[in-house]
Amino acid sequence: MKKLPLLLACCLGLVFLAVTAPTVRAAAAPANKKLTVALLPKSKGNAYFVSVKAGAEKAAKELGVDLLFDGPTEPGAAKQNEIVENWIALGVDVIAAACEDGKSLATVLRKAQSRGIKVITYDADAPADARSFFINQATAQGIGETLMDEAARLSGGSGEFAIITASLTAQNMIDWQKQIEIRRAAKYPNMKMVAIRPCDDLKDKAQSEATALMAANPNLKLIMNICSPAVPGAAEAVKQAGKTGKVKVIGLGLPNENRAYVKAGVTDSVILWKTEDLGRLTVQAAVALAQGKLKKGDTSFASAGLGTIEIQGDSILLGKPFIFNAGNIDQFNF
């Protein structure tokens, strides 16, 4: 009879091992497991993010990883949250997010981290505890100063200007606006910003906003656009209003979208960075983070094709803004 308890114990032990063994094996990912990187744009139809995607796809192919790309058809934090929740359920390895509203997206990004998913941001950041690194296309100071210096050069250092932005909640654009104002106050006190209007990342709405700005501000000298669809939108408004040369247009945009306006003299300066390089660097950093090759405290990152990239704190810097104008815009195709 004494053997019965021992037999039962052995049987229970075997049952326990049978139930738990698969869970233990599933928790340890195979060493040769193919990584999946999920890339979230603010809006997937925006030409800026289409160009970023092209660079990301090249890097994914070079590194042998799977790339998922999905985002709202129009900028919206709620849809971004929904997409990230889906990626958490799928169990992707890394999420790289361009945050429409960093604070709004932070909770779901923290949730992803708690499930073992690595998180980085690019283009527009989230709170530091919601991601490991931010892939910064350029510093906010560099962008703000370049925009304001160009505005002052074209306006003779005085007069009224207005800003068209994508939204009033995107953290990167808020940061750029702060730096624009710091530069204006320090170097160009005779220039006055009369309005800032959101266009929801839509060219047609930017055109309408620019038309309204010119009607409400007859002394307006310049429209500064800090999202890519706004630059051609504002240029078309100026062109249709017959104010080419009288109301200057500058902004952050893609050469291909603005070439005709630049060559026609409607838009004076298009300021940006190489967007495909941003997508490429984002995927490279995402994979390095997942593989443990990119760690907190690193001061540089070796990028295939881009060279040695500087890291400041938890910000990985793509480089300085570039000014596209009539003299050089035909050299670029993106």
Residue frames as qw, qx, qy, qz and C-alpha x, y, z in Angstrom:
[[0.000, 0.883, 0.469, 0.000, 0.00, 0.00, 0.00],
 [0.339, -0.731, 0.082, 0.586, 2.96, 2.31, 0.65],
 [0.417, -0.019, 0.563, 0.713, 3.84, 2.11, -3.03],
 [0.211, 0.730, 0.624, 0.183, 0.52, 3.73, -4.09],
 [0.086, -0.940, -0.095, 0.317, 1.27, 7.30, -2.95],
 [0.373, -0.502, 0.500, 0.599, 4.68, 7.09, -4.59],
 [0.380, 0.289, 0.754, 0.451, 3.11, 5.87, -7.84],
 [0.119, 0.874, 0.472, -0.005, 0.53, 8.64, -7.76],
 [0.237, -0.834, 0.131, 0.481, 3.22, 11.23, -7.16],
 [0.405, -0.213, 0.646, 0.611, 5.21, 9.97, -10.14],
 [0.292, 0.555, 0.714, 0.311, 2.15, 10.05, -12.37],
 [0.021, -0.940, -0.281, 0.190, 1.28, 13.60, -11.29],
 [0.343, -0.648, 0.347, 0.585, 4.85, 14.65, -11.95],
 [0.387, 0.093, 0.721, 0.567, 4.70, 13.28, -15.49],
 [0.163, 0.784, 0.585, 0.126, 1.39, 15.06, -16.11],
 [0.191, -0.894, -0.040, 0.404, 2.89, 18.32, -14.83],
 [0.371, -0.406, 0.530, 0.645, 5.89, 18.00, -17.14],
 [0.337, 0.381, 0.749, 0.424, 3.67, 17.21, -20.11],
 [0.057, 0.893, 0.446, -0.021, 1.54, 20.31, -19.48],
 [0.219, -0.907, 0.073, 0.352, 4.35, 22.74, -18.74],
 [0.637, -0.197, 0.472, 0.577, 7.10, 21.62, -21.12],
 [0.419, 0.594, 0.469, 0.501, 5.62, 23.22, -24.29],
 [0.120, -0.979, -0.158, -0.037, 5.22, 26.54, -22.44],
 [0.550, -0.657, 0.297, 0.423, 8.87, 26.54, -21.43],
 [0.584, 0.093, 0.544, 0.595, 9.99, 25.77, -24.99],
 [0.245, 0.798, 0.438, 0.334, 7.72, 28.46, -26.46],
 [0.276, -0.939, -0.051, 0.199, 9.18, 31.12, -24.15],
 [0.455, -0.531, 0.467, 0.541, 12.66, 30.63, -25.58],
 [0.614, 0.719, -0.041, -0.324, 12.71, 31.94, -29.17],
 [0.911, 0.156, 0.191, 0.331, 14.83, 29.88, -31.60],
 [0.433, -0.538, 0.222, 0.688, 18.26, 31.38, -32.20],
 [0.232, 0.016, 0.609, 0.759, 17.60, 31.55, -35.96],
 [0.190, 0.706, 0.652, -0.203, 14.10, 33.05, -35.66],
 [0.286, 0.416, 0.341, 0.793, 13.41, 35.64, -38.36],
 [0.082, -0.369, -0.409, 0.830, 12.69, 39.04, -36.83],
 [0.111, 0.703, 0.600, 0.367, 9.56, 41.02, -37.60],
 [0.177, -0.214, -0.166, 0.946, 9.76, 44.82, -37.51],
 [0.110, 0.745, 0.652, 0.084, 6.46, 46.76, -37.55],
 [0.256, -0.008, 0.070, 0.964, 6.70, 50.30, -38.94],
 [0.027, 0.752, 0.635, -0.176, 3.93, 52.74, -38.00],
 [0.229, 0.269, 0.187, 0.917, 3.55, 55.99, -39.99],
 [0.198, 0.269, 0.377, -0.864, 1.34, 58.91, -39.05],
 [0.703, 0.479, 0.222, -0.477, -0.60, 58.33, -42.25],
 [0.681, -0.090, 0.650, 0.324, 0.28, 55.63, -44.75],
 [0.559, 0.681, 0.416, 0.228, -0.81, 57.57, -47.85],
 [0.090, -0.955, 0.136, 0.247, 1.39, 60.59, -47.10],
 [0.740, 0.610, -0.224, 0.170, 4.18, 60.76, -49.71],
 [0.093, -0.751, 0.570, -0.321, 6.68, 61.50, -46.95],
 [0.663, -0.312, 0.633, -0.250, 5.97, 58.19, -45.23],
 [0.912, 0.394, 0.093, -0.062, 5.77, 56.33, -48.55],
 [0.463, 0.738, -0.431, 0.236, 9.35, 57.48, -49.13],
 [0.369, -0.573, 0.645, -0.346, 10.34, 56.45, -45.58],
 [0.903, 0.013, 0.363, -0.228, 8.82, 53.03, -46.27],
 [0.782, 0.584, -0.212, 0.046, 10.97, 52.61, -49.41],
 [0.160, 0.678, -0.630, 0.342, 14.13, 53.05, -47.34],
 [0.621, -0.337, 0.577, -0.410, 12.80, 50.75, -44.64],
 [0.947, 0.239, 0.117, -0.180, 12.08, 48.01, -47.19],
 [0.586, 0.647, -0.452, 0.181, 15.64, 48.20, -48.51],
 [0.139, -0.566, 0.692, -0.426, 17.07, 47.81, -45.01],
 [0.809, -0.118, 0.422, -0.392, 14.70, 44.93, -44.20],
 [0.903, 0.409, -0.119, -0.052, 15.81, 43.10, -47.34],
 [0.366, 0.671, -0.565, 0.312, 19.49, 43.70, -46.58],
 [0.256, -0.438, 0.699, -0.504, 19.09, 42.44, -43.01],
 [0.373, -0.050, -0.910, -0.176, 16.81, 39.50, -43.82],
 [0.113, 0.234, 0.715, -0.649, 13.90, 40.57, -41.62],
 [0.043, 0.606, 0.739, 0.290, 10.15, 40.82, -42.21],
 [0.025, -0.061, -0.131, 0.989, 8.69, 44.32, -42.37],
 [0.027, 0.678, 0.734, 0.006, 5.08, 45.20, -41.58],
 [0.086, 0.001, 0.036, 0.996, 3.89, 48.66, -42.60],
 [0.157, -0.644, -0.708, -0.242, 0.49, 49.98, -41.56],
 [0.120, -0.183, -0.310, 0.925, -1.02, 53.25, -40.39],
 [0.311, 0.644, 0.509, -0.479, -4.13, 55.41, -40.54],
 [0.463, 0.553, 0.476, 0.502, -5.32, 56.68, -43.92],
 [0.002, 0.825, 0.003, 0.565, -5.53, 60.08, -42.20],
 [0.248, 0.307, -0.648, 0.652, -3.57, 61.11, -39.09],
 [0.662, -0.504, -0.105, -0.545, -5.28, 59.92, -35.92],
 [0.118, -0.476, 0.781, -0.388, -4.04, 58.68, -32.57],
 [0.775, -0.047, 0.421, -0.469, -6.99, 56.31, -32.07],
 [0.894, 0.403, -0.142, -0.135, -6.23, 54.35, -35.25],
 [0.346, 0.612, -0.659, 0.266, -2.54, 54.22, -34.38],
 [0.446, -0.351, 0.671, -0.477, -3.43, 52.71, -30.99],
 [0.896, 0.163, 0.206, -0.359, -5.60, 50.10, -32.70],
 [0.742, 0.547, -0.388, 0.021, -2.80, 49.09, -35.07],
 [0.075, 0.557, -0.734, 0.382, -0.26, 48.75, -32.24],
 [0.686, -0.177, 0.523, -0.474, -2.71, 46.60, -30.26],
 [0.920, 0.334, -0.037, -0.200, -2.96, 44.30, -33.28],
 [0.522, 0.604, -0.563, 0.214, 0.82, 44.06, -33.53],
 [0.315, -0.457, 0.693, -0.460, 1.03, 43.17, -29.84],
 [0.864, 0.045, 0.337, -0.371, -1.45, 40.35, -30.45],
 [0.829, 0.506, -0.235, -0.021, 0.65, 39.17, -33.41],
 [0.804, -0.498, 0.182, 0.270, 3.78, 39.16, -31.25],
 [0.580, 0.746, -0.142, 0.295, 6.06, 41.21, -33.49],
 [0.763, -0.131, -0.255, 0.580, 9.66, 41.68, -32.35],
 [0.272, -0.251, -0.095, 0.924, 10.01, 45.46, -32.70],
 [0.183, 0.846, 0.496, 0.061, 7.60, 48.34, -33.18],
 [0.344, -0.095, 0.088, 0.930, 8.91, 51.57, -34.73],
 [0.065, 0.777, 0.624, -0.043, 6.33, 54.34, -34.39],
 [0.138, 0.237, 0.089, 0.957, 5.98, 57.85, -35.77],
 [0.104, -0.487, -0.759, 0.420, 3.62, 59.19, -33.12],
 [0.026, -0.657, -0.419, -0.627, 0.73, 61.43, -34.12],
 [0.425, -0.750, 0.124, -0.492, 0.22, 62.11, -30.42],
 [0.427, 0.351, -0.764, 0.332, 3.05, 60.70, -28.31],
 [0.288, -0.201, 0.629, -0.694, 1.23, 60.98, -25.02],
 [0.802, 0.090, 0.069, -0.587, -1.85, 59.24, -26.40],
 [0.826, 0.311, -0.461, -0.095, 0.19, 56.40, -27.90],
 [0.028, 0.577, -0.718, 0.388, 2.45, 55.99, -24.85],
 [0.697, -0.225, 0.501, -0.462, 0.15, 53.62, -22.93],
 [0.951, 0.261, 0.073, -0.151, -0.08, 51.03, -25.70],
 [0.542, 0.640, -0.497, 0.221, 3.66, 51.32, -26.42],
 [0.268, -0.512, 0.686, -0.442, 4.37, 50.62, -22.73],
 [0.878, -0.001, 0.329, -0.348, 2.06, 47.63, -23.01],
 [0.827, 0.499, -0.260, 0.014, 4.09, 46.36, -25.96],
 [0.194, 0.635, -0.652, 0.366, 7.27, 46.71, -23.92],
 [0.571, -0.342, 0.581, -0.468, 5.72, 44.79, -21.04],
 [0.942, 0.193, 0.186, -0.201, 5.06, 41.92, -23.49],
 [0.717, -0.288, 0.467, 0.430, 8.74, 41.78, -24.46],
 [0.573, 0.676, 0.318, 0.338, 8.38, 43.76, -27.69],
 [0.442, -0.246, 0.030, 0.862, 11.13, 46.29, -28.34],
 [0.201, 0.885, 0.419, 0.007, 9.89, 49.81, -29.11],
 [0.373, -0.198, 0.121, 0.898, 11.56, 52.72, -30.84],
 [0.301, 0.835, 0.355, -0.293, 10.12, 55.91, -32.29],
 [0.454, 0.032, 0.389, 0.801, 11.07, 57.84, -35.42],
 [0.065, 0.523, 0.423, 0.737, 10.03, 61.17, -36.96],
 [0.383, -0.598, 0.041, -0.703, 7.83, 62.07, -33.94],
 [0.245, 0.227, -0.837, 0.432, 8.63, 60.92, -30.41],
 [0.668, -0.556, -0.429, -0.246, 6.78, 59.48, -27.40],
 [0.484, -0.790, 0.300, -0.226, 7.64, 59.81, -23.69],
 [0.197, 0.618, -0.759, 0.058, 11.03, 58.27, -22.93],
 [0.424, -0.197, 0.827, -0.313, 9.61, 55.43, -20.82],
 [0.787, 0.373, 0.309, -0.382, 7.45, 54.27, -23.74],
 [0.816, 0.556, -0.133, 0.083, 10.39, 53.47, -26.04],
 [0.820, -0.307, 0.078, 0.476, 14.11, 52.70, -25.99],
 [0.367, -0.230, 0.284, 0.855, 15.40, 55.11, -28.65],
 [0.398, 0.804, 0.271, -0.349, 14.13, 57.91, -30.87],
 [0.590, 0.163, 0.446, 0.653, 15.40, 57.99, -34.47],
 [0.027, 0.826, 0.193, -0.529, 15.62, 61.74, -34.92],
 [0.650, 0.622, 0.289, 0.326, 15.72, 63.04, -38.50],
 [0.344, 0.487, -0.176, 0.783, 17.44, 66.18, -37.19],
 [0.229, -0.308, -0.606, 0.697, 17.44, 68.05, -33.92],
 [0.038, 0.839, 0.541, -0.041, 14.47, 70.30, -33.25],
 [0.231, -0.781, 0.075, 0.576, 16.91, 73.18, -32.85],
 [0.318, -0.190, 0.626, 0.687, 18.50, 72.51, -36.24],
 [0.163, 0.530, 0.752, 0.356, 15.13, 72.35, -37.98],
 [0.097, -0.879, -0.410, 0.222, 13.71, 75.40, -36.22],
 [0.274, -0.674, 0.208, 0.654, 16.76, 77.53, -36.86],
 [0.300, 0.013, 0.691, 0.658, 17.00, 76.55, -40.53],
 [0.092, 0.684, 0.691, 0.214, 13.32, 77.36, -41.13],
 [0.161, -0.901, -0.250, 0.316, 13.48, 80.69, -39.31],
 [0.348, -0.491, 0.365, 0.710, 16.73, 81.74, -40.97],
 [0.250, 0.246, 0.719, 0.600, 15.26, 81.03, -44.41],
 [0.012, -0.813, -0.581, -0.035, 12.08, 82.92, -43.53],
 [0.254, -0.823, -0.032, 0.507, 14.09, 85.92, -42.38],
 [0.367, -0.222, 0.538, 0.725, 16.31, 85.88, -45.47],
 [0.156, 0.429, 0.725, 0.516, 13.30, 85.93, -47.78],
 [0.157, -0.855, -0.493, -0.040, 11.41, 88.52, -45.72],
 [0.275, 0.671, -0.158, 0.670, 14.30, 90.90, -45.20],
 [0.354, -0.015, -0.667, 0.655, 14.21, 90.22, -41.46],
 [0.223, 0.158, 0.391, -0.879, 10.85, 91.91, -40.84],
 [0.516, 0.011, -0.397, -0.759, 7.13, 91.52, -41.44],
 [0.744, -0.107, 0.402, -0.523, 4.36, 89.00, -40.85],
 [0.355, 0.234, -0.868, -0.255, 4.48, 85.27, -41.41],
 [0.808, -0.179, 0.187, -0.529, 2.18, 82.33, -40.65],
 [0.091, -0.317, 0.944, 0.015, 2.74, 78.64, -40.01],
 [0.848, 0.022, -0.190, -0.494, 0.78, 75.69, -41.37],
 [0.199, -0.384, 0.882, -0.188, 1.33, 72.48, -39.42],
 [0.366, -0.104, -0.881, -0.282, -0.10, 68.96, -39.67],
 [0.553, -0.624, -0.536, -0.130, -1.70, 68.98, -36.23],
 [0.179, -0.789, 0.254, -0.530, -1.48, 70.86, -32.97],
 [0.824, -0.483, 0.228, -0.187, -0.66, 67.70, -30.99],
 [0.904, 0.280, -0.175, 0.271, 2.27, 66.12, -32.89],
 [0.620, -0.707, 0.032, 0.339, 5.21, 66.42, -30.51],
 [0.635, 0.014, 0.282, 0.719, 7.87, 66.89, -33.18],
 [0.174, 0.659, 0.347, 0.645, 5.99, 69.84, -34.66],
 [0.438, -0.881, -0.176, -0.040, 5.43, 71.35, -31.23],
 [0.701, -0.451, 0.145, 0.534, 9.18, 71.10, -30.62],
 [0.485, 0.307, 0.349, 0.741, 9.95, 72.69, -34.00],
 [0.070, -0.851, -0.324, -0.408, 7.56, 75.57, -33.28],
 [0.574, -0.784, -0.057, 0.231, 9.29, 76.25, -29.97],
 [0.644, -0.235, 0.275, 0.674, 12.67, 76.42, -31.68],
 [0.288, 0.596, 0.415, 0.624, 11.29, 78.63, -34.46],
 [0.262, -0.915, -0.227, -0.206, 10.04, 81.08, -31.83],
 [0.668, -0.599, 0.081, 0.433, 13.30, 80.97, -29.86],
 [0.562, 0.090, 0.359, 0.740, 15.24, 81.81, -33.04],
 [0.095, 0.757, 0.398, 0.510, 12.78, 84.54, -34.04],
 [0.421, -0.893, -0.159, 0.014, 12.90, 86.23, -30.62],
 [0.677, -0.494, 0.182, 0.515, 16.70, 86.08, -30.45],
 [0.450, -0.113, 0.463, 0.755, 17.62, 87.12, -34.01],
 [0.020, 0.317, 0.557, 0.767, 14.57, 88.49, -35.83],
 [0.007, 0.420, 0.649, -0.634, 12.44, 90.51, -33.39],
 [0.281, 0.350, -0.110, -0.887, 10.95, 92.54, -36.26],
 [0.380, -0.042, -0.798, -0.466, 9.28, 89.44, -37.66],
 [0.489, -0.071, 0.486, -0.721, 5.85, 88.51, -36.30],
 [0.081, -0.142, -0.965, -0.203, 4.02, 85.19, -36.46],
 [0.406, -0.080, 0.015, -0.910, 0.36, 86.03, -36.95],
 [0.858, -0.037, 0.097, -0.504, -1.21, 82.55, -36.99],
 [0.048, -0.299, 0.949, 0.090, -0.62, 78.84, -36.85],
 [0.767, 0.147, 0.016, -0.624, -3.13, 76.57, -38.58],
 [0.503, -0.168, 0.847, 0.044, -3.40, 72.75, -38.76],
 [0.525, 0.360, -0.433, -0.639, -4.04, 71.01, -42.09],
 [0.867, -0.081, 0.409, -0.273, -4.37, 67.39, -40.87],
 [0.437, -0.305, 0.742, 0.407, -1.54, 66.35, -43.21],
 [0.538, 0.562, 0.621, 0.091, -3.76, 67.07, -46.22],
 [0.340, 0.030, 0.327, 0.881, -2.67, 69.13, -49.23],
 [0.071, -0.611, -0.550, -0.565, -6.18, 70.37, -50.06],
 [0.440, -0.810, -0.369, 0.116, -6.79, 71.54, -46.50],
 [0.521, -0.386, 0.059, 0.759, -3.40, 73.26, -46.46],
 [0.202, 0.309, 0.444, 0.816, -4.40, 75.08, -49.64],
 [0.271, -0.762, -0.497, -0.317, -7.65, 76.22, -48.02],
 [0.557, -0.691, -0.219, 0.404, -5.84, 77.33, -44.87],
 [0.460, -0.132, 0.206, 0.854, -3.27, 79.28, -46.88],
 [0.028, 0.537, 0.494, 0.684, -6.04, 81.00, -48.84],
 [0.426, -0.804, -0.407, -0.073, -7.76, 81.96, -45.59],
 [0.601, -0.489, -0.076, 0.628, -4.49, 83.19, -44.06],
 [0.324, 0.124, 0.303, 0.887, -3.82, 85.51, -47.01],
 [0.163, -0.669, -0.495, -0.531, -7.37, 86.87, -46.87],
 [0.547, -0.769, -0.321, 0.083, -7.20, 87.53, -43.12],
 [0.528, -0.638, 0.140, 0.543, -3.69, 88.98, -43.19],
 [0.570, 0.812, 0.115, 0.053, -3.22, 91.32, -46.17],
 [0.036, 0.891, -0.452, 0.037, 0.35, 92.16, -45.07],
 [0.900, -0.237, 0.361, 0.064, 1.43, 88.53, -44.89],
 [0.182, 0.772, -0.547, -0.267, 4.94, 88.11, -46.34],
 [0.288, 0.365, -0.884, -0.059, 5.55, 84.40, -45.93],
 [0.892, -0.219, 0.023, -0.393, 3.88, 81.06, -45.23],
 [0.028, 0.492, -0.859, 0.136, 6.06, 78.53, -43.42],
 [0.886, -0.058, -0.217, -0.406, 4.88, 74.92, -43.71],
 [0.184, -0.544, 0.786, -0.227, 6.13, 72.31, -41.26],
 [0.706, 0.060, 0.699, -0.097, 4.57, 69.17, -42.74],
 [0.301, -0.132, 0.696, 0.639, 5.20, 67.88, -46.24],
 [0.232, 0.580, 0.731, 0.275, 1.65, 68.06, -47.75],
 [0.058, -0.868, -0.300, 0.391, 1.34, 71.69, -46.64],
 [0.285, -0.461, 0.358, 0.760, 4.17, 73.00, -48.85],
 [0.098, 0.166, 0.704, 0.684, 2.58, 72.26, -52.26],
 [0.072, -0.709, -0.701, 0.019, -0.83, 73.08, -50.79],
 [0.174, -0.790, -0.140, 0.571, 0.25, 76.57, -49.74],
 [0.242, -0.273, 0.512, 0.778, 2.13, 77.07, -53.01],
 [0.095, 0.432, 0.778, 0.446, -0.98, 76.30, -55.04],
 [0.116, -0.828, -0.499, 0.230, -2.97, 78.78, -52.94],
 [0.230, -0.653, 0.146, 0.707, -0.37, 81.51, -53.52],
 [0.218, -0.012, 0.693, 0.687, -0.27, 80.73, -57.24],
 [0.027, 0.598, 0.755, 0.267, -4.06, 80.85, -57.61],
 [0.177, -0.848, -0.338, 0.367, -4.25, 84.08, -55.61],
 [0.491, 0.771, 0.058, 0.400, -1.81, 85.70, -58.04],
 [0.367, -0.908, 0.194, -0.065, 0.64, 86.43, -55.21],
 [0.912, 0.074, -0.010, 0.403, 3.72, 84.62, -56.50],
 [0.487, 0.374, -0.149, 0.775, 6.75, 86.57, -55.28],
 [0.266, -0.625, 0.074, -0.730, 4.64, 88.69, -52.94],
 [0.773, -0.455, 0.297, -0.328, 3.89, 85.90, -50.45],
 [0.256, 0.518, -0.816, -0.003, 6.88, 83.60, -50.10],
 [0.940, -0.183, -0.044, -0.285, 6.47, 79.87, -49.48],
 [0.229, 0.505, -0.811, 0.188, 8.94, 77.66, -47.62],
 [0.807, -0.316, 0.211, -0.452, 8.64, 74.48, -45.62],
 [0.378, -0.332, 0.864, 0.004, 9.54, 70.91, -44.83],
 [0.803, 0.404, 0.145, -0.415, 8.74, 68.89, -47.93],
 [0.778, 0.010, 0.553, 0.298, 9.78, 66.42, -50.60],
 [0.112, -0.408, 0.446, 0.788, 11.65, 67.62, -53.70],
 [0.094, 0.209, 0.846, 0.482, 9.41, 65.73, -56.14],
 [0.009, -0.717, -0.686, 0.122, 6.20, 67.22, -54.71],
 [0.101, -0.872, -0.143, 0.457, 7.54, 70.77, -54.92],
 [0.545, -0.077, 0.451, 0.703, 9.79, 70.77, -57.98],
 [0.231, 0.622, 0.531, 0.527, 7.32, 72.53, -60.29],
 [0.237, -0.936, -0.259, -0.017, 6.55, 75.23, -57.70],
 [0.560, -0.594, 0.188, 0.546, 10.24, 75.81, -56.97],
 [0.470, 0.081, 0.509, 0.716, 11.14, 76.11, -60.65],
 [0.074, 0.739, 0.500, 0.446, 8.18, 78.47, -61.19],
 [0.182, 0.339, -0.265, 0.884, 9.36, 80.71, -58.36],
 [0.576, -0.592, -0.269, -0.496, 6.31, 80.12, -56.16],
 [0.834, -0.543, -0.027, 0.095, 8.18, 78.15, -53.48],
 [0.158, 0.881, -0.427, 0.130, 11.62, 79.43, -52.54],
 [0.062, 0.479, -0.843, 0.239, 13.02, 76.76, -50.22],
 [0.901, -0.213, -0.259, -0.273, 12.16, 73.17, -49.39],
 [0.079, -0.603, 0.708, -0.360, 13.91, 71.96, -46.26],
 [0.949, -0.158, -0.045, -0.270, 14.14, 68.31, -45.32],
 [0.385, -0.505, 0.769, 0.078, 16.39, 65.33, -44.82],
 [0.389, 0.226, -0.789, -0.418, 16.77, 62.25, -46.98],
 [0.734, -0.187, 0.205, -0.619, 13.58, 60.43, -46.09],
 [0.909, 0.149, -0.381, -0.083, 14.64, 57.04, -47.44],
 [0.400, 0.374, -0.654, 0.522, 17.68, 57.25, -45.17],
 [0.430, -0.330, 0.424, -0.725, 15.35, 57.85, -42.22],
 [0.919, -0.024, -0.041, -0.391, 13.46, 54.64, -43.03],
 [0.771, 0.331, -0.509, 0.194, 16.68, 52.74, -43.54],
 [0.131, 0.413, -0.628, 0.646, 18.22, 53.91, -40.26],
 [0.642, -0.281, 0.253, -0.667, 14.99, 53.19, -38.36],
 [0.967, 0.035, -0.173, -0.183, 14.92, 49.53, -39.44],
 [0.609, 0.402, -0.554, 0.401, 18.66, 49.12, -38.89],
 [0.124, -0.414, 0.552, -0.713, 18.37, 50.45, -35.34],
 [0.807, -0.186, 0.088, -0.553, 15.25, 48.36, -34.66],
 [0.926, 0.148, -0.346, 0.019, 17.04, 45.15, -35.67],
 [0.406, 0.422, -0.578, 0.569, 20.19, 46.06, -33.71],
 [0.419, -0.396, 0.397, -0.714, 18.07, 46.73, -30.62],
 [0.925, -0.082, -0.035, -0.370, 16.29, 43.37, -30.95],
 [0.873, 0.237, -0.367, 0.217, 19.62, 41.59, -31.34],
 [0.680, -0.674, -0.069, 0.280, 21.19, 43.33, -28.34],
 [0.659, 0.197, 0.115, 0.716, 23.70, 45.19, -30.52],
 [0.001, -0.580, -0.041, -0.814, 22.22, 48.61, -29.67],
 [0.539, -0.464, -0.625, 0.322, 22.14, 49.39, -25.96],
 [0.247, -0.953, -0.153, -0.084, 21.46, 52.23, -23.57],
 [0.527, -0.722, 0.242, 0.378, 24.57, 54.33, -23.14],
 [0.681, 0.228, 0.420, 0.555, 25.88, 53.87, -26.69],
 [0.051, -0.724, 0.015, 0.688, 27.20, 57.10, -28.22],
 [0.276, 0.477, -0.530, -0.644, 27.34, 55.99, -31.84],
 [0.801, 0.222, 0.518, -0.205, 25.76, 53.51, -34.21],
 [0.166, -0.331, 0.717, 0.591, 27.44, 51.93, -37.24],
 [0.662, 0.503, 0.330, -0.448, 24.95, 52.10, -40.11],
 [0.560, 0.077, 0.671, 0.480, 25.52, 50.14, -43.30],
 [0.319, 0.610, 0.515, 0.511, 25.42, 52.70, -46.07],
 [0.132, -0.935, -0.186, -0.273, 25.08, 55.74, -43.82],
 [0.393, 0.510, -0.473, 0.602, 28.32, 55.54, -41.86],
 [0.356, -0.206, -0.689, 0.597, 28.76, 56.29, -38.17],
 [0.264, -0.693, -0.388, -0.548, 25.62, 57.86, -36.70],
 [0.064, 0.297, -0.529, 0.793, 25.79, 60.00, -33.57],
 [0.494, -0.565, -0.655, -0.091, 23.66, 59.11, -30.54],
 [0.029, -0.400, 0.336, -0.852, 22.84, 61.84, -28.02],
 [0.494, -0.120, 0.567, -0.649, 21.35, 60.21, -24.94],
 [0.527, 0.225, 0.816, -0.071, 18.51, 58.11, -26.35],
 [0.508, 0.770, 0.105, -0.371, 18.25, 60.10, -29.59],
 [0.659, -0.017, 0.551, 0.511, 19.85, 58.63, -32.75],
 [0.169, 0.765, -0.012, -0.622, 20.57, 61.55, -35.11],
 [0.763, 0.489, 0.373, 0.199, 20.20, 61.10, -38.85],
 [0.524, 0.100, 0.163, 0.830, 21.92, 64.43, -39.59],
 [0.001, 0.409, 0.134, -0.902, 21.37, 68.11, -40.38],
 [0.525, 0.682, 0.430, -0.273, 18.50, 69.53, -42.47],
 [0.424, 0.003, 0.535, 0.731, 19.16, 70.12, -46.15],
 [0.293, 0.640, 0.159, -0.693, 17.88, 73.07, -48.20],
 [0.482, 0.319, 0.694, 0.429, 16.49, 72.22, -51.65],
 [0.170, 0.715, 0.084, -0.673, 16.13, 75.19, -54.01],
 [0.689, 0.686, 0.026, -0.233, 16.01, 76.01, -57.71],
 [0.191, 0.770, -0.602, -0.088, 19.75, 75.53, -57.98],
 [0.040, -0.365, 0.927, -0.079, 19.89, 71.95, -56.73],
 [0.694, 0.050, 0.463, -0.550, 16.42, 70.39, -56.64],
 [0.806, 0.418, -0.265, -0.323, 16.85, 68.55, -59.96],
 [0.242, 0.488, -0.824, 0.155, 19.67, 66.52, -58.38],
 [0.260, -0.072, 0.840, -0.471, 17.17, 64.67, -56.16],
 [0.525, -0.077, -0.610, -0.589, 14.41, 62.19, -56.91],
 [0.283, -0.278, -0.878, 0.267, 12.22, 61.42, -53.87]]
